[in-house]
C-alpha cells in the first residue's frame, strides 16, 4: 500500500511539475510572441510611414508634371489658334517643340486624322486606330477637353513616355504632345518601395517584404507562421494603401529569452519537487495513511448499512475530531432516517385515506341495476379512479379512468380530473360533449404534461340505451344474460389532456335485461408473472366466463385470479374494475 501511495504521489508530483512547466512555457511563449508582435507592429508602422511619404512625394511630382504638360498643350493650341498657318511651317514648329521642351507634337483635323506631326511619319494616322490614341477623341466634340495619360514604357528600351492633349481652339481637332517625363522617372526610382524593404531590418535577422495589395478595401492585419528562407518565422502583414507590408521575425530569435528562462526554471523545479516528494511521502505515511485506512474501513461498514459501527482513530487531534464528527453524524442520520420514515408513512397513509374518500364505496342494489367497483393502487396512492352517480331519475353514469404515471402526482391529477368530469356530466352534457369540454380544461396550463384514458357510459334505465364514449381506454366487456363475455368495440379517440384539436364521438348500445358490463384499466390485462408474461385479453375473458356471482363477488374473485397469476411478482400498475348489472324496471 505504501508503494502504491508513493507511486501515485510520484504521479501527482510529476504531474504538478509538468503542469508548472507547461504553464510557464505557455506564459513565456505568449509573452515572447506578444513582444515579437509588438516589435513587428512598431517596425511595420515605421515602414508604412516611409512608404506613404515616398508615395505622396511621387504623387506631388506626377501632379506637377501633368499640370506642366497641360500648360504646354494649351500653349501650343493657343499658338495654332493665333496663327493656323504655322502648321505648314515645319521649321517654326520644330522651334516651338524645342522651346516647349517636348519630344513630339501632333495636330489632327475634325475627323481625328493627324495632319501635322513631329516626327512627320505620324501624319495621316487615324487616332481611332488604337486604344491609347482613341482616348483623346473626346476633344473633337468638347472644346474644354484636356487629358494627360499615365506614363507607359515606350520603345525597345522601355523608356517611360507620356502623352497630353487638349481640344483645338481654332477649329474642331486635337492638339497632342508627347514627352519623356524625366522628373516622374526620377521620383519613381526614389519612391521604389522595394528599396525600402531591402534596407529595412527587424531585430537581428527579421526582414520586411512589400507586395502589391490585390484588395485595398481590406484593412485587416494578419498574423501567421511560415518558413522564410527555410527558417520558421512569425509573420505580420498590414495593408498600406496599394501595398501589403509583411514583417518576419525568426522564431528562434523570438523565443530566445523564453528558452533561457525556462532552462533555469526546469532545474529549480526538479530540485524543488524532488524534495517535496520525499518530505510528503514520509510525513503522510507516518501521520495520515494509517489513520485514513482505519477511518475508511469503518466508513465502509457504515456505507454498507451498519450504522452501529464506531470510529476510534486517535493518532492526531484532527483524527479524534473526525472520529467524533462521523460518529455524531451517523447517530443523527439514524434518527433522521427513523423520523423521515415515520413522516413519509404518515403522509402516504393520509394520501391513501384522502384518495379513498373520493371514491364511492357504497354500491347501490336498485330495482333497475346494481354495481360494484374496486381500485387497487400499485403504490400507497394511485392514478386510477372510478365513479358512478345518478344524473336524474332515469339516467345513471359510470366512469373509469387511468391517469399517466403513478404515485402522489398521478393521485392529485386523478382527483382534479374526477371532479371535473363529474361536474360536466351532472350539468346535463352528453358524454361526447363532456369529454370535449374536459379535454379543453385539462389541456389548459398542463405544465406537468399528464394525460388520462377514460371510458364514460350513461345508461337510460327505462330503455336500456347505454350512450358511451372512449378516450383511448381499454375496450369494456359485455355479457348478455345467456351468453359469454365479449369485448365491446367502441370507437377510440385520443386520451384526454394531450391536444384540443381532437373531438370525441359517442355511440349508443341497447342493453337487454340481465346484461352485465365490465369496465377495467390496463393494470388488469398488463399484470405480469415471473416469466414476464402479460395476463392479456384472452385470459381476462376466459376468467370472466368461468365466474358466477354478484358484481362484488366477481371483482374479488378476479383480483384473486390476478394475484395467483402474478405468483408473488410485485404489482406494476394500478388495477381498477367496475361491474354494472342491468335489470328491466320492476324485475329483480
C-alpha positions in Angstrom: 0.0 0.0 0.0 2.9 2.3 0.8 4.4 1.7 -2.7 1.0 2.3 -4.3 0.7 5.6 -2.4 4.3 6.6 -3.3 3.6 5.7 -6.9 0.5 8.0 -7.0 2.4 10.7 -5.1 5.1 10.5 -7.7 2.5 10.7 -10.4 0.9 13.8 -8.7 4.3 15.5 -8.1 5.4 14.7 -11.7 2.1 16.0 -12.9 2.4 19.2 -10.9 5.9 19.6 -12.3 4.7 19.1 -15.8 1.8 21.4 -15.2 4.0 24.1 -13.8 6.4 23.7 -16.6 3.6 23.8 -19.1 2.1 26.9 -17.6 5.5 28.6 -17.5 6.1 27.6 -21.1 2.7 28.9 -22.2 3.1 32.2 -20.3 6.6 32.9 -21.5 5.7 31.8 -25.1 2.7 34.1 -25.0 4.8 37.0 -23.7 7.5 36.3 -26.2 5.0 36.2 -29.0 3.3 39.4 -27.9 6.6 41.1 -27.6 7.6 39.9 -31.1 4.2 41.1 -32.5 4.6 44.5 -30.8 8.1 44.8 -32.3 6.7 43.8 -35.8 3.9 46.4 -35.4 6.3 49.2 -34.5 8.6 48.4 -37.4 5.8 48.0 -39.9 4.3 51.3 -38.8 7.6 52.9 -39.4 7.9 51.3 -42.8 4.3 52.3 -43.6 5.1 55.9 -42.8 8.2 55.7 -45.2 6.1 54.2 -47.9 3.3 56.7 -47.5 5.8 59.6 -47.5 7.5 58.4 -50.7 4.1 57.8 -52.4 3.0 61.3 -51.5 6.2 62.8 -53.0 5.7 60.7 -56.1 2.0 61.9 -56.4 3.1 65.5 -56.0 5.7 65.2 -58.7 3.2 63.5 -61.0 0.7 66.3 -60.4 3.2 69.0 -61.1 4.4 67.2 -64.3 0.9 66.6 -65.5 0.0 70.3 -64.9 3.1 71.4 -66.8 2.2 69.1 -69.7 -1.3 70.5 -69.9 0.0 74.0 -69.8 2.3 73.2 -72.8 -0.5 71.6 -74.7 -2.8 74.6 -74.1 0.1 77.0 -75.1 0.6 75.0 -78.4 -3.2 75.1 -79.1 -3.2 78.9 -78.5 -0.3 79.4 -80.9 -2.1 77.4 -83.6 -5.3 79.4 -83.0 -3.5 82.7 -83.4 -1.6 81.5 -86.5 -3.2 78.4 -88.1 -0.6 78.7 -91.0 2.1 77.8 -88.5 1.1 74.2 -89.1 2.6 74.5 -92.6 5.9 75.9 -91.5 7.8 72.9 -90.1 10.9 74.8 -89.2 8.9 77.1 -86.9 7.0 74.1 -85.5 10.4 72.4 -84.7 11.4 75.6 -82.9 8.2 75.6 -80.9 8.8 71.9 -80.0 12.3 72.7 -78.6 11.0 75.8 -76.8 8.2 73.7 -75.1 10.8 71.0 -74.3 8.7 68.2 -75.8 9.6 65.2 -78.0 6.5 65.0 -80.2 3.6 67.2 -81.2 0.5 66.1 -83.2 -2.4 68.1 -84.6 -5.5 66.4 -86.1 -8.4 67.6 -88.2 -12.1 67.4 -87.3 -12.1 63.7 -88.1 -9.2 62.8 -85.8 -6.7 62.3 -88.7 -3.3 63.7 -87.8 -2.5 66.4 -90.4 0.7 67.9 -88.8 3.2 65.8 -86.7 6.7 65.9 -85.4 8.1 63.4 -86.3 6.4 63.7 -89.7 6.0 59.9 -90.0 2.8 60.0 -87.9 0.9 62.3 -90.4 -2.2 60.6 -91.8 -2.6 58.4 -88.7 -6.2 57.9 -87.6 -6.3 58.3 -83.8 -9.2 55.9 -83.5 -7.0 53.0 -84.6 -5.6 52.3 -81.1 -7.0 52.4 -77.6 -4.2 54.7 -76.4 -4.8 57.4 -79.0 -8.6 57.0 -79.1 -8.8 58.3 -75.5 -8.2 61.8 -77.0 -11.1 61.7 -79.5 -13.3 63.4 -76.9 -11.6 66.7 -77.8 -13.4 66.6 -81.2 -16.7 67.4 -79.5 -15.6 69.1 -76.3 -13.7 72.4 -76.6 -12.8 72.2 -72.8 -11.3 68.7 -73.2 -7.9 68.0 -71.7 -6.2 64.7 -70.8 -2.8 63.6 -69.5 -2.2 59.8 -69.8 -0.2 57.8 -67.3 3.4 57.2 -68.3 3.9 54.0 -70.2 7.1 52.1 -71.4 7.9 53.0 -75.0 10.4 51.6 -77.4 12.8 48.7 -77.2 14.5 50.1 -74.1 11.1 50.5 -72.4 11.7 54.2 -71.7 8.7 55.9 -70.0 6.8 58.1 -72.4 3.7 60.3 -71.7 1.1 62.0 -73.9 -1.1 65.0 -73.1 -3.7 66.6 -75.2 -6.4 69.3 -75.5 -9.0 70.4 -78.0 -8.0 72.8 -80.8 -9.1 76.4 -80.3 -9.3 77.5 -84.0 -11.4 74.5 -85.2 -12.5 71.0 -84.3 -9.5 68.8 -83.8 -6.9 67.6 -81.3 -3.6 69.1 -80.1 -1.4 66.4 -78.6 2.1 66.5 -77.2 4.4 63.6 -76.3 7.4 63.8 -74.0 9.6 61.8 -71.7 8.6 62.5 -68.0 12.1 62.6 -66.6 11.0 64.0 -63.3 8.4 61.3 -62.8 11.1 58.7 -63.7 13.5 60.1 -61.1 10.7 60.3 -58.5 9.6 56.7 -59.2 13.1 55.5 -58.7 13.3 57.3 -55.4 9.9 56.1 -54.4 10.6 52.4 -55.2 9.2 50.7 -52.1 11.4 47.6 -52.7 14.4 49.8 -52.0 12.9 50.5 -48.6 12.4 46.8 -48.0 16.0 45.9 -48.9 17.5 48.2 -46.3 14.9 47.6 -43.5 15.7 45.3 -40.6 13.6 43.9 -37.8 15.5 42.7 -34.8 18.7 40.9 -35.7 17.5 38.7 -38.6 13.9 39.9 -39.3 13.0 41.3 -42.7 10.5 43.5 -44.4 8.7 42.3 -47.6 6.5 44.6 -49.7 3.9 43.2 -52.2 1.0 44.6 -54.3 -2.3 44.7 -52.4 -4.9 43.0 -54.5 -7.8 44.2 -52.2 -7.1 47.7 -51.0 -10.5 47.7 -49.2 -9.4 45.0 -46.8 -7.8 46.8 -43.8 -7.3 43.8 -41.5 -3.8 42.8 -40.2 -2.9 39.1 -40.4 -0.6 37.1 -38.1 0.7 33.7 -39.2 3.7 31.4 -39.0 5.7 30.5 -42.1 9.1 29.3 -43.1 11.0 32.3 -44.6 14.2 31.4 -46.4 14.0 28.0 -44.7 13.7 29.4 -41.2 10.4 29.1 -39.2 9.3 32.7 -38.6 6.5 34.7 -37.1 4.9 36.9 -39.7 2.7 40.0 -39.5 1.0 41.6 -42.6 -0.6 45.0 -42.6 -2.1 46.9 -45.5 -0.6 50.2 -46.6 -2.6 51.7 -49.5 -1.8 49.7 -52.6 0.8 47.6 -50.8 1.0 44.9 -48.2 3.8 45.2 -45.7 4.9 41.9 -44.2 7.4 41.8 -41.3 9.1 38.5 -40.4 11.0 37.5 -37.3 12.7 34.1 -36.9 11.1 32.0 -34.1 14.5 31.2 -32.7 15.1 34.9 -32.1 11.6 35.4 -30.8 11.9 32.7 -28.2 15.5 33.3 -27.2 14.7 34.8 -23.8 12.0 32.3 -23.1 14.3 29.3 -23.6 17.0 30.8 -21.3 14.5 31.4 -18.5 12.8 28.0 -18.8 16.2 26.2 -18.6 16.7 27.8 -15.2 13.1 27.0 -14.1 13.4 23.4 -15.1 16.5 22.8 -12.9 15.0 24.7 -10.0 11.6 22.9 -10.2 13.3 19.4 -10.4 15.1 20.1 -7.2 12.1 21.6 -5.5 9.6 18.9 -6.5 12.1 16.1 -5.6 12.4 17.5 -2.0 8.7 17.9 -1.8 8.1 14.3 -2.9 10.4 12.9 -0.2 9.0 15.0 2.6 5.4 14.5 1.8 5.9 10.7 1.3 7.4 10.3 4.7 5.1 12.6 6.5 1.9 11.3 5.1 2.9 7.7 5.6 3.5 8.3 9.3 0.8 10.7 10.2 -2.1 10.3 7.7 -2.1 7.0 5.8 -2.6 4.7 8.7 -5.4 6.8 10.1 -7.1 7.1 6.7 -7.1 3.4 6.2 -8.7 2.9 9.7 -11.4 5.5 9.0 -12.1 4.1 5.5 -12.5 0.6 7.0 -15.2 1.9 9.4 -16.8 4.1 6.8 -17.1 1.0 4.5 -19.1 -0.7 7.2 -21.3 2.3 7.7 -22.0 2.7 4.0 -22.9 -1.0 3.8 -25.7 -0.3 6.2 -24.1 -1.0 9.6 -25.0 2.2 11.4 -23.8 0.7 14.7 -20.1 0.9 13.6 -18.0 3.3 15.6 -14.8 5.1 14.5 -12.0 5.4 17.0 -8.8 6.8 15.4 -6.7 9.0 17.8 -3.3 9.3 16.2 -3.8 13.1 15.9 -6.3 15.6 17.4 -7.7 16.1 13.9 -8.4 12.4 13.6 -10.0 12.4 17.0 -12.3 15.3 16.0 -13.0 13.5 12.7 -14.0 10.3 14.5 -16.3 12.2 16.9 -17.8 14.1 14.0 -18.5 11.0 11.9 -20.0 9.1 14.9 -22.2 12.1 15.7 -23.3 12.3 12.1 -24.2 8.7 11.9 -26.3 8.9 15.1 -28.1 12.0 13.7 -28.5 10.1 10.4 -30.1 7.2 12.2 -32.6 9.4 13.9 -33.3 11.4 10.7 -34.0 8.1 8.8 -36.4 7.0 11.5 -38.2 10.3 11.7 -38.4 10.6 7.9 -39.7 7.1 7.5 -42.4 7.9 10.1 -43.3 11.1 8.4 -43.5 9.6 4.9 -45.6 6.7 6.2 -48.0 9.2 7.8 -48.2 11.3 4.7 -48.8 8.3 2.4 -51.4 7.0 4.8 -53.1 10.4 4.7 -52.9 10.4 0.9 -54.4 7.0 0.7 -57.2 8.0 3.1 -57.9 11.1 1.1 -57.9 9.3 -2.2 -60.2 6.5 -0.9 -62.5 9.1 0.4 -63.3 10.5 -3.0 -64.1 7.0 -4.5 -67.6 5.8 -3.9 -67.7 2.7 -1.7 -71.5 2.3 -1.2 -72.6 0.3 -4.1 -76.3 0.5 -4.9 -78.5 -2.5 -5.4 -81.5 -1.0 -7.1 -84.5 -2.4 -8.8 -83.1 -1.5 -12.3 -79.4 -2.0 -11.7 -76.7 -3.0 -9.3 -72.9 -2.4 -9.5 -69.7 -2.8 -7.6 -66.1 -1.4 -8.1 -62.6 -1.6 -6.7 -59.3 0.2 -7.1 -56.0 -1.4 -6.0 -53.1 1.0 -6.2 -49.6 -0.3 -7.2 -48.2 2.1 -4.6 -49.7 3.7 -1.5 -51.7 6.0 -3.8 -52.5 5.6 -7.4 -53.7 7.3 -10.6 -56.7 5.1 -11.5 -60.2 6.1 -10.5 -63.8 5.0 -11.0 -67.1 6.8 -10.3 -70.9 6.2 -10.6 -73.7 8.6 -9.9 -77.3 9.3 -10.9 -77.8 12.2 -13.3 -81.6 12.3 -12.9 -84.4 9.8 -12.2 -83.9 8.0 -15.5 -80.1 8.1 -16.1 -77.0 6.8 -14.3 -73.4 7.5 -15.3 -70.5 5.0 -14.8 -66.9 6.3 -15.3 -63.5 4.7 -15.2 -60.1 6.3 -16.0 -56.4 5.7 -15.9 -54.0 8.7 -15.3 -50.5 8.5 -16.8 -47.9 7.6 -14.1 -48.3 6.5 -10.5 -47.8 7.9 -7.0 -48.6 11.3 -5.5 -48.6 13.2 -8.8 -50.9 10.9 -10.5 -53.2 10.8 -7.5 -53.5 14.6 -7.4 -54.2 14.7 -11.2 -56.8 11.9 -10.7 -58.7 13.9 -8.1 -58.8 17.0 -10.2 -59.9 15.1 -13.4 -62.6 13.1 -11.5 -64.2 16.2 -10.0 -64.1 18.0 -13.4 -65.7 15.1 -15.3 -68.4 14.5 -12.7 -69.3 18.2 -12.7 -69.6 18.3 -16.5 -71.7 15.1 -16.7 -74.1 16.2 -14.0 -74.5 19.6 -15.8 -76.5 17.7 -18.4 -73.9 17.4 -21.2 -74.0 14.2 -23.3 -70.8 12.0 -22.9 -69.0 13.2 -26.0 -69.6 16.9 -25.2 -68.5 16.4 -21.6 -65.2 14.8 -22.8 -64.7 17.7 -25.3 -65.1 20.2 -22.5 -63.0 18.2 -20.0 -60.2 17.8 -22.6 -60.0 21.6 -23.2 -59.8 22.2 -19.4 -57.1 19.6 -18.9 -55.0 20.8 -21.8 -55.0 24.3 -20.3 -51.9 25.0 -18.2 -50.9 21.3 -18.3 -47.3 22.0 -17.3 -46.8 18.5 -15.9 -47.7 17.1 -19.4 -50.0 14.5 -17.9 -53.0 12.8 -19.5 -55.6 10.1 -18.8 -57.5 7.5 -20.7 -61.2 7.3 -19.7 -64.4 5.5 -20.5 -67.8 7.0 -19.8 -71.2 5.4 -20.1 -74.6 7.0 -19.4 -77.4 4.4 -19.0 -81.1 5.2 -19.7 -82.7 2.9 -17.1 -86.1 3.0 -18.8 -84.9 2.0 -22.2 -81.6 0.2 -21.6 -79.8 2.6 -24.0 -76.1 3.0 -23.0 -74.5 6.1 -24.5 -70.8 5.8 -24.1 -67.5 7.4 -25.3 -63.9 6.2 -25.0 -60.8 8.4 -24.7 -58.1 5.9 -25.5 -59.3 3.5 -22.9 -59.3 -0.3 -22.8 -62.5 -1.8 -24.5 -65.1 -2.9 -21.9 -66.6 -6.4 -21.9 -70.3 -7.1 -22.2 -72.1 -10.3 -21.2 -75.7 -11.0 -22.3 -78.0 -12.8 -20.0 -77.4 -16.3 -21.5 -74.1 -15.7 -23.4 -70.4 -15.3 -22.9 -68.3 -12.2 -22.3 -67.4 -10.3 -25.5 -65.3 -7.2 -25.9 -67.4 -4.2 -26.7 -66.0 -2.4 -29.7 -66.3 1.3 -29.1 -64.7 3.9 -31.3 -61.4 5.0 -29.7 -60.4 8.7 -29.6 -57.2 10.2 -28.2 -56.6 10.4 -24.5 -57.7 13.4 -22.5 -55.2 16.2 -21.8 -53.0 15.9 -24.9 -54.4 18.2 -27.6 -57.5 20.4 -28.0 -57.7 19.7 -31.8 -59.4 16.3 -31.3 -63.2 15.9 -30.7 -64.9 12.9 -29.2 -67.7 10.8 -30.6 -70.3 8.9 -28.6 -72.0 5.7 -29.6 -75.3 4.1 -28.3 -75.7 0.5 -27.3 -79.0 -1.1 -26.3 -78.7 -3.3 -23.1 -81.1 -6.1 -22.6 -82.4 -7.1 -19.1 -79.8 -9.3 -17.4 -76.8 -7.9 -19.4 -73.6 -7.2 -17.4 -71.0 -4.6 -18.3 -67.3 -4.9 -17.1 -65.0 -1.8 -17.1 -61.3 -2.0 -16.2 -57.9 -0.3 -16.5 -54.8 -1.7 -18.2 -53.4 -2.8 -14.9 -55.7 -5.9 -15.3 -54.5 -7.1 -18.7 -50.9 -6.0 -18.2 -50.4 -7.8 -14.9 -47.1 -9.8 -15.2 -45.8 -13.1 -13.8 -42.2 -14.2 -13.1 -41.8 -15.2 -16.8 -42.7 -11.6 -17.8 -45.9 -12.8 -19.4 -48.9 -10.5 -19.5 -52.3 -11.6 -18.2 -53.8 -10.4 -21.5 -57.3 -10.0 -23.0 -57.8 -13.8 -23.7 -57.1 -14.8 -20.1 -59.4 -12.0 -18.9 -62.3 -13.2 -21.0 -61.7 -16.8 -20.0 -61.6 -15.9 -16.3 -64.9 -13.9 -16.5 -66.6 -16.7 -18.4 -65.8 -19.1 -15.6 -67.1 -16.8 -12.8 -70.5 -16.5 -11.4 -72.0 -14.3 -8.6 -72.7 -10.7 -7.8 -70.6 -7.8 -9.1 -68.8 -7.6 -5.8 -68.0 -11.4 -5.8 -66.7 -11.2 -9.4 -64.4 -8.3 -8.6 -63.0 -10.1 -5.5 -62.6 -13.4 -7.4 -60.9 -11.7 -10.4 -58.5 -9.9 -8.1 -57.6 -13.2 -6.5 -57.0 -14.7 -10.0 -54.6 -11.8 -10.9 -52.6 -12.4 -7.7 -52.4 -16.1 -8.4 -51.2 -15.4 -11.9 -48.5 -12.9 -10.7 -47.3 -15.6 -8.3 -45.6 -13.1 -5.9 -44.4 -10.6 -8.6 -44.9 -7.0 -7.4 -47.9 -5.2 -8.9 -46.6 -3.0 -11.7 -49.6 -0.8 -12.3 -52.9 0.3 -10.6 -55.8 -2.1 -11.0 -59.3 -0.8 -11.2 -62.5 -2.7 -12.1 -66.2 -1.8 -12.2 -69.2 -4.2 -13.0 -72.7 -3.0 -13.8 -75.8 -5.3 -14.0 -78.9 -4.0 -15.8 -82.4 -5.2 -15.0 -85.6 -4.1 -16.6 -87.7 -1.8 -14.3 -89.7 -3.9 -11.9 -87.6 -7.1 -12.4 -85.2 -8.3 -9.6 
